[in-house]
């Protein structure tokens, strides 16, 4: 039997993190919790935009940064928040990466069809 790779572990880890968030908020109204999970994704995207503005000097009150690592970290936080929200919607079953792979495949096929290319 082959050893699991890091990617084999990521789906269950995302589900575990999502379950942890859900359990920490178990006393909240279920609709409020779901709203929070979706809104958290938007919050993280906003933080990525803020870091991009700093990187590019788009905020004249603050000095431009020279390193894009904070933008990348916030983009990863956005992705993790989104995948966690997917897990929440699907009962924390550890399927978010499978669902993401299905989505990537559908978009990839549409992209190929729109250009007439096969890459």
C-alpha positions as CSV (number, residue, x, y, z in Angstrom):
1,X,0.0,0.0,0.0
2,X,1.4,3.4,-1.0
3,X,2.1,6.0,1.5
4,X,-0.3,8.9,1.4
5,X,1.0,12.1,-0.1
6,X,0.6,15.6,1.4
7,X,-2.2,16.2,-1.0
8,X,-4.0,13.0,0.2
9,X,-4.0,14.5,3.6
10,X,-5.2,18.0,2.7
11,X,-8.9,17.2,2.1
12,X,-9.3,15.6,5.5
13,X,-7.3,18.4,7.1
14,X,-9.6,21.0,5.5
15,X,-12.7,19.1,6.7
16,X,-11.1,18.9,10.2
17,X,-10.5,22.6,10.3
18,X,-14.0,23.3,9.1
19,X,-15.4,21.0,11.7
20,X,-13.4,22.8,14.4
21,X,-14.8,26.1,13.3
22,X,-18.3,24.6,13.3
23,X,-17.9,23.1,16.8
24,X,-16.5,26.4,18.2
25,X,-19.7,28.1,16.9
26,X,-22.1,25.3,17.8
27,X,-24.2,27.6,20.0
28,X,-24.8,30.1,17.2
29,X,-27.9,30.2,15.0
30,X,-27.2,27.8,12.1
31,X,-28.1,30.5,9.5
32,X,-25.7,32.9,11.2
33,X,-23.0,30.3,11.2
34,X,-23.4,29.7,7.5
35,X,-23.5,33.4,6.8
36,X,-20.2,33.7,8.7
37,X,-18.6,30.9,6.7
38,X,-19.4,32.6,3.4
39,X,-18.6,36.1,4.6
40,X,-15.2,35.0,5.9
41,X,-14.2,34.1,2.3
42,X,-15.1,37.7,1.3
43,X,-13.2,39.1,4.2
44,X,-10.0,37.2,3.3
45,X,-10.4,38.3,-0.3
46,X,-10.6,41.9,1.0
47,X,-7.3,41.4,2.9
48,X,-5.7,40.1,-0.3
49,X,-6.8,43.3,-2.1
50,X,-5.4,45.4,0.8
51,X,-2.1,43.7,0.6
52,X,-2.1,44.1,-3.2
53,X,-2.7,47.9,-2.8
54,X,0.2,48.1,-0.4
55,X,2.4,46.1,-2.8
56,X,1.6,48.4,-5.8
57,X,1.6,51.7,-3.9
58,X,-2.1,52.1,-4.4
59,X,-2.6,53.6,-0.9
60,X,-0.6,56.9,-0.8
61,X,-0.9,57.0,3.0
62,X,1.2,53.9,3.3
63,X,4.6,53.0,1.8
64,X,4.6,50.4,-0.9
65,X,6.0,47.0,0.0
66,X,8.5,45.1,-2.1
67,X,7.4,41.6,-1.3
68,X,4.4,39.8,-2.6
69,X,4.4,37.1,0.0
70,X,1.7,38.8,2.1
71,X,-0.6,38.9,-1.0
72,X,0.0,35.2,-1.6
73,X,-0.7,34.4,2.0
74,X,-4.0,36.3,1.9
75,X,-4.9,34.5,-1.4
76,X,-4.3,31.2,0.3
77,X,-6.3,32.3,3.3
78,X,-9.1,33.1,0.9
79,X,-8.9,29.7,-0.8
80,X,-8.9,27.9,2.6
81,X,-11.9,29.9,3.8
82,X,-13.8,29.1,0.6
83,X,-12.9,25.4,0.8
84,X,-13.9,25.4,4.5
85,X,-17.2,26.9,3.6
86,X,-17.7,24.2,1.0
87,X,-16.9,21.6,3.7
88,X,-19.5,23.3,6.0
89,X,-22.1,23.0,3.3
90,X,-21.3,19.4,2.6
91,X,-21.2,18.2,6.2
92,X,-17.4,18.3,6.7
93,X,-17.0,15.0,4.7
94,X,-13.6,15.9,3.3
95,X,-14.7,16.3,-0.3
96,X,-13.9,19.9,-0.9
97,X,-10.8,19.1,-3.0
98,X,-12.7,16.5,-5.0
99,X,-15.3,19.1,-5.7
100,X,-12.6,21.7,-6.6
101,X,-11.0,19.2,-9.0
102,X,-14.4,18.7,-10.7
103,X,-14.8,22.4,-11.0
104,X,-11.3,22.9,-12.4
105,X,-11.9,20.2,-15.0
106,X,-15.2,21.8,-16.1
107,X,-13.6,25.3,-16.4
108,X,-10.6,23.8,-18.2
109,X,-12.8,22.1,-20.7
110,X,-14.8,25.3,-21.3
111,X,-11.5,27.2,-21.8
112,X,-10.3,24.7,-24.3
113,X,-13.6,24.8,-26.2
114,X,-13.7,28.6,-26.2
115,X,-10.2,28.8,-27.8
116,X,-10.4,25.7,-30.0
117,X,-7.1,24.6,-28.4
118,X,-6.1,21.5,-26.6
119,X,-3.4,22.3,-24.1
